[in-house]
Amino acid sequence: MQRAIQNTQAATRRRSRHLRVAGSTLTANVAFAVLKYAALTAAGVLLFRWGQGYALAERGYEAIGGEALLLGLPLFWYLTETTIRDTVRDFRKGGRHK
């Protein structure tokens, strides 16, 4: 088991290219993750602002309701992505657990 973990870690290190950003070294995977979640955060804020304007027009008064859930878009994305990845991994391993 320990050998398998070491092989996986070594393969990950070989695949990752290092990027030089502001004096520190980041792998391409980390840089991609930062950009992805920054984009999701920006999308969540923009959708929240749009939803807030729409809700104001519908309600006729200013309040925060369900549109606030859009601010959690990065968290929802992460949880969904992780659940799908784990489900696919379990399916490939053989399906059912007894």
C-alpha positions, 0 to 999 in steps of 0.5 A: 500500500505504501508503495502504491502511494509513493508511485502515485505521488511520483507520477503526480510530480512528474506530470506537474509543470512548475510555474513561477508566480510572484517569487514562488513556485506553483504547479500548473494544477494549483494555478488552474485550481486558483483560476477556476475558483476565482472565476467561479467566485466572480460568476457567483457574485455577478449572478448574485447582483443580477438576482438581487436586481431581479428580486427587487423588481419583483418584490418592490422592496430591497431584501436578500433572499434565495439569490444569496445562495449564488455566493456559495457557487464555488462550494457547490461546485467543489462538492458536486465535482468531488461527489462525481469524481468519487462515484466514478472512482468507485464505479471503476473499482468494481461497483458495490460495497458489501 
